[in-house]
Amino acid sequence: MGNGLFFMTEIIFATNNQHKLLEIRSMLENSFRVHGLSELGLDEDIPEDHETLEENAFQKAEFVYDKLGRSCFADDTGLEIEALGGAPGVYSARYSRMGSPVYPEMEVAAGNIRKVLEKMKGVQNRTARFRTVIALILGDNRYTFEGVVEGSIITEQRGADGFGYDPIFLPHGSDKTFAEMDLADKNLVSHRAMAVQKLVNFLQSDHHSIKKG
């Protein structure tokens, strides 16, 4: 702006997942100041017990909105593997704790990956996709934004960055898994980045705004 003034809009991201918060902040740092829940003193577990990503995202956003009364958004993300009938899908975050096999001795994310690789042993069809749904609450209004990236499940882990299933997901057109990409490169192609860009475009449009603070 010509007068040198800069206004940064603030919004709450309904998550205590620091990996997600870092990704979102890196995408929105020039447009919005994003507050995670821990810095707002809300560290209780947020329920997410519905059967779709959309329902879970809204459940989390509504929970935080009811607590704080401020504009917020939440996301839910699922890895959907064609050969597994779309699993783990909405249960991606806790896949290793459900059904069989179960790996109680392992950290959840590591167990999730191990379970997927076990179930995919010998499977020729490796097609998969990551899907993110963002639910946004602005006062009485509710909106959703979706991002999808197609890819495949590789046979062994590669890369040390990222989180979740990133070490075994290879996006179409890339020779690197998400875990082999630095954050800037991942944010150019990821499902979450696609959904976030739609969110940003919406918030920056002439017809919609959120209040600071």
C-alpha positions, 0 to 999 in steps of 0.5 A: 500500500502507498501509505506503508500501512499493512493490515494482517487479518487473523483467523483460527485454525482448529488444530493442535497438530503442529505439523499441519499448523506449520504447513498452513502458516507457510502458505498464509504468512503473507495474507493472514496471521493464523492462530493454533489452538494451543496458543489460545489455551484450548488444548483439549481433544477435539471430537472427530467421529463422523463418517466423512471428511466433510462432517469431521472438518465441520465438527472440529470447526463448530467445536472451536467456534462454540468455545471461542466465538471467533471465525475459524477453519478446520480440516480433515484429510484422508489417504484413499487407496483404490485397492483397499476400497478407499481405506484408510480414508476418514480413519487415516489418522488412527488406522493402526489402532483399528481392525487388524493388524494393530501395532500398539507398540508403535507410535501411531503414524509409524503404525499407520504406514506399516499397516498400509504397507502390509496390506499392500504387499503384492498388490499391483494396483497402487493407485491412491489419492490424498484428499483434504476438506477445509470447513470454514465458519464465518459467523452464521455462514459455513463454507467448504473447500477441497483439494485432491492430489492423485498418486500411488503408494510405493513399496517402502518409505522414502524421505524424512520430511513431512508427516503422516503417510508422506514417506509412502505417497508418490504424487503423479508426475513427481519422482519424490515422495511428499517426505522427500520434498522440502516444505516449499515444494510440497506446498506447490502440489499438495492436497492441503495447499490446493484446499488452502488456496481456495480458502485464501481466494475466497477470504481475499475476495471482495465479498467476504471478510473476517474480523481481526482478533 
